[in-house]
Amino acid sequence: MATYLDEILRVHRAAAAADTRSLGALRESAARGAPTRGFVAALRGGAGLSVVAEVKRRSPSKGGLAESLDPVDVATAYRDGGAACLSVLTDEQFFGGSVADLQAARSAAGLPVLRKDFTVSERDVLDARIMGADCVLLIVAALDDGELASFARTAAEVGLDVLVEVHDEAEVARTLACVDLPDADGAGPQVALGVNQRDLVTFEVDQERAVRVADAIPASLVRVAESGVRGPGDAAVLRAAGYDAVLVGEHLVTSGDPAAAVAALRTAAP
């Protein structure tokens, strides 16, 4: 039986296979982009727990969360609450996102922005840079080793930071083997490692996944816990486990007061 991830990747890979745009032309366009804002540096330099606040309209498993949100209003509320960075869904079919959402949110908030999408081709990486993102997401479960290494190199070449998403210790090991990483002082390719507590096969959340996987991640890397953060209590547990940041979407867009919800996560203490 096909899983959520199977269907999402089938659609994205089919679109990538049909994309005949010139890679050379896309690279030239990416090279003309304005300087990026330093996504990983914003997470590394924060005091306490940093928040990557997500602009998220819906999910495949739960349906609509905030279908009619205004990305400008949400992004500025996140900024006012003290978010270090934004994450914006650009997948339209499954999450209701768009490039327009990313551009509007980034322009309004002035924060570094992750393009949250399923990156399956070099053109996807270049598109992230062209649309104005500061960071691209590489999901280890969706890529083979060659793709993971190649897409990370392309991102670095065009000035994008990378958030590599893993789900277990084996995927951490694959990342360490395939991706050029910053050194102990943070110099070199700007890569952060995120542990997604949501199983992309079942879309169920394991609240203890990030804590279990934390010890497998080198301390020199920026560590991000993704999904399943329900409030300050969860944030405090993740901070105590060694995470530098949490990426939070559903809790924030359904909170009723996104600025206050971000501020509460930031001040959560282990």
QUIGIBEL-V489768 format. One record per residue. RES is the residue in one letter. PHI is phi in whole degrees, 0 to 359 (none if undefined). OMEGA is omega in whole degrees, 0 to 359 (NA if undefined). NEAR is the number of other C-alpha atoms within 10 Angstrom. Layout:
RES|PHI|OMEGA|NEAR / RES|PHI|OMEGA|NEAR
This chain:
M|none|181|4 / A|292|178|8 / T|263|175|12 / Y|305|183|17 / L|296|179|18 / D|304|184|13 / E|291|180|12 / I|298|181|17 / L|292|177|17 / R|301|180|12 / V|294|182|13 / H|291|179|18 / R|290|175|16 / A|296|178|11 / A|296|179|13 / A|294|180|16 / A|294|182|10 / A|272|184|8 / D|276|183|11 / T|254|180|9 / R|299|181|9 / S|293|176|9 / L|296|179|12 / G|299|180|9 / A|294|178|10 / L|294|178|17 / R|297|178|20 / E|297|179|13 / S|295|179|15 / A|297|182|22 / A|293|181|16 / R|273|183|11 / G|292|175|14 / A|295|179|11 / P|304|178|13 / T|281|191|17 / R|261|176|20 / G|80|182|19 / F|297|184|27 / V|294|179|26 / A|298|179|17 / A|294|178|17 / L|281|182|25 / R|288|189|20 / G|268|184|11 / G|283|174|15 / A|271|182|10 / G|76|184|16 / L|276|176|27 / S|274|179|27 / V|241|168|29 / V|262|187|29 / A|265|190|33 / E|256|172|25 / V|270|190|29 / K|222|182|28 / R|272|181|25 / R|202|176|22 / S|224|180|16 / P|297|184|14 / S|274|185|12 / K|250|181|9 / G|75|185|13 / G|292|175|14 / L|248|179|17 / A|206|189|15 / E|303|187|14 / S|260|182|10 / L|300|173|14 / D|262|184|14 / P|300|178|22 / V|293|180|19 / D|297|182|14 / V|293|182|23 / A|295|180|31 / T|290|175|21 / A|295|177|20 / Y|301|179|31 / R|300|182|21 / D|294|177|15 / G|280|177|21 / G|102|177|22 / A|301|177|27 / A|279|184|26 / C|211|174|29 / L|247|167|31 / S|236|182|29 / V|232|176|29 / L|291|174|24 / T|246|174|23 / D|291|183|17 / E|272|189|13 / Q|294|188|13 / F|259|185|18 / F|239|178|20 / G|72|181|20 / G|272|181|22 / S|194|172|16 / V|299|180|19 / A|299|177|13 / D|300|181|20 / L|297|184|28 / Q|294|179|17 / A|293|181|15 / A|295|182|25 / R|296|181|25 / S|296|184|15 / A|287|189|16 / A|269|182|22 / G|72|181|14 / L|256|171|23 / P|298|186|25 / V|231|170|30 / L|272|168|29 / R|281|181|28 / K|268|182|24 / D|198|181|22 / F|260|184|21 / T|278|183|25 / V|232|181|23 / S|208|176|20 / E|298|179|19 / R|297|177|20 / D|299|179|17 / V|297|181|27 / L|295|177|24 / D|300|179|20 / A|301|179|25 / R|292|183|29 / I|294|182|20 / M|285|176|15 / G|109|178|24 / A|292|177|28 / D|255|184|27 / C|211|179|31 / V|241|180|30 / L|264|173|25 / L|242|183|26 / I|265|186|21 / V|301|181|18 / A|295|183|15 / A|261|189|18 / L|230|170|17 / D|274|186|13 / D|299|180|13 / G|296|178|10 / E|295|182|18 / L|301|180|23 / A|293|183|18 / S|294|182|14 / F|293|177|25 / A|295|178|27 / R|295|179|18 / T|300|179|16 / A|302|181|24 / A|298|182|17 / E|296|182|14 / V|259|173|21 / G|91|178|22 / L|269|165|31 / D|282|182|29 / V|230|167|28 / L|253|178|26 / V|269|184|22 / E|257|179|23 / V|235|179|26 / H|233|181|21 / D|202|184|18 / E|295|180|16 / A|296|179|12 / E|287|171|19 / V|298|180|22 / A|298|177|13 / R|299|179|16 / T|298|182|21 / L|297|181|14 / A|278|190|12 / C|254|192|16 / V|252|173|20 / D|291|188|16 / L|243|175|21 / P|295|177|16 / D|279|186|12 / A|298|179|11 / D|267|179|8 / G|87|179|16 / A|277|180|9 / G|100|180|12 / P|305|183|21 / Q|267|186|25 / V|233|171|27 / A|244|180|25 / L|243|180|25 / G|249|175|28 / V|255|180|28 / N|272|180|23 / Q|279|176|24 / R|267|176|18 / D|289|183|15 / L|283|173|16 / V|273|182|12 / T|262|186|11 / F|66|174|16 / E|276|183|13 / V|259|174|15 / D|250|187|13 / Q|296|183|17 / E|257|186|13 / R|299|184|18 / A|298|179|28 / V|297|180|18 / R|296|188|12 / V|275|189|19 / A|306|185|22 / D|292|180|12 / A|279|184|13 / I|264|179|20 / P|304|183|13 / A|296|181|12 / S|286|180|13 / L|273|170|22 / V|291|183|23 / R|253|181|27 / V|235|174|28 / A|263|186|30 / E|240|173|21 / S|72|174|21 / G|77|178|24 / V|272|188|24 / R|262|181|15 / G|159|184|17 / P|302|179|19 / G|298|177|15 / D|296|180|17 / A|299|180|28 / A|296|179|19 / V|298|181|18 / L|290|176|27 / R|297|180|23 / A|295|179|13 / A|280|175|17 / G|107|181|20 / Y|277|179|27 / D|274|186|23 / A|207|171|27 / V|236|174|27 / L|255|190|21 / V|228|178|26 / G|237|186|26 / E|305|182|21 / H|301|184|19 / L|283|185|24 / V|288|178|23 / T|256|188|14 / S|284|185|14 / G|89|178|10 / D|214|186|14 / P|300|180|23 / A|297|180|21 / A|294|180|17 / A|294|176|22 / V|296|182|28 / A|300|180|18 / A|294|177|16 / L|293|183|27 / R|297|185|24 / T|267|179|16 / A|297|182|18 / A|246|177|15 / P|292|NA|15
